[in-house]
Amino acid sequence: MRHIHRALLALQATHALIPTTTRRRRRHTPCKGTKLTSDYVESLFDGFADTFEGVLVEQLEYCAPAKVAEAAINATAHRGTKYASALDAGCGTGLAGLELRDAAVRGPLDGVDLSAKMAEYAAELCLTDDGAVERADAVTLKATGWETIYRRVETGNLLQLDKCGLDAQYELVVSADVLCYFGDLKGVLSALAAKTAPGGDLIFTVETLPEGDWRWVLQAIERYAHHPDYVRDVATSIGLEPRDAIPFQPRMESGLPVRGTLHVLHKPR
């Protein structure tokens, strides 16, 4: 508890996260010396892949992928049909794909992740003959003929999706617990929007902090938090329609709940 308290005080001091009486919101400058480069994140998750699901799901009550999938399933009710295709952007080990497959997507589901090791785990997800979910390597998949959860899983940067060998566009694009590694969201949301077909939806999560005079900020835990108003402003600036912004708790951190927001954006035809 004392550690978290000190971290929050340091964060407030660094970024002046003190509510003000004005309505003006600033874009806070990231901490100097931050490690959050794409190489750092790739290395972090390559090393974390083997224990990722056990630590996050079983110990930290991690639910961001499940919440993203739930929002997609709810959106199919509004659409009146399942999505014809979907991209899981920053798919990790495939937790969102497990929830999305069949429940919200009637066609191909592709994945992409910066970490080759995480992408490998997602690519191994498959359905056995009796409908159970297993992980199997390429040799086993060829021998058994089991169907994979993802049609394909590529390795690549979300800012360079056009170089990842993916389809041109998808009716659904999801990104669970990924945008917390970006500060300014305009670039990555523009890239994800470009992969979203007209009439399709973009669903993702961000971390957030209590109300104050800020738009996005690098937290002491080396992840970015984004204000819902900032996300809405970026979305509208690139031609997307905000449909929903739902507060939720993506996981626990040092015994305390992490604040998050699930965003549902629509791309007009």
HELIX and SHEET records of a PDB file:
HELIX    1   1 ARG A    2  HIS A   15  1                                  14    
HELIX    2   2 SER A   38  PHE A   48  1                                  11    
HELIX    3   3 ALA A   49  THR A   51  5                                   3    
HELIX    4   4 PHE A   52  GLU A   53  1                                   2    
HELIX    5   5 GLY A   54  GLN A   59  3                                   6    
HELIX    6   6 LEU A   60  LEU A   60  1                                   1    
HELIX    7   7 ALA A   64  ARG A   79  1                                  16    
HELIX    8   8 LEU A   95  LEU A  100  1                                   6    
HELIX    9   9 ALA A  116  ALA A  123  1                                   8    
HELIX   10  10 ALA A  138  THR A  144  1                                   7    
HELIX   11  11 LEU A  158  LYS A  163  5                                   6    
HELIX   12  12 LEU A  179  TYR A  181  5                                   3    
HELIX   13  13 LYS A  186  ALA A  194  1                                   9    
HELIX   14  14 PRO A  228  SER A  237  1                                  10    
SHEET    1   A 7 ARG A 152  THR A 155  0                                        
SHEET    2   A 7 LEU A 109  ASP A 113  1                                        
SHEET    3   A 7 ALA A  86  ALA A  89  1                                        
SHEET    4   A 7 TYR A 170  SER A 175  1                                        
SHEET    5   A 7 THR A 196  GLU A 207  1                                        
SHEET    6   A 7 GLY A 260  HIS A 266 -1                                        
SHEET    7   A 7 GLU A 241  PHE A 248 -1                                        
SHEET    1   B 3 VAL A 133  ARG A 135  0                                        
SHEET    2   B 3 LEU A 125  LEU A 127 -1                                        
SHEET    3   B 3 GLU A 147  THR A 148 -1                                        
SHEET    1   C 2 TRP A 216  LEU A 218  0                                        
SHEET    2   C 2 TYR A 224  HIS A 226 -1                                        
SHEET    1   D 2 MET A 252  GLU A 253  0                                        
SHEET    2   D 2 LEU A 256  PRO A 257 -1                                        
END                                                                             
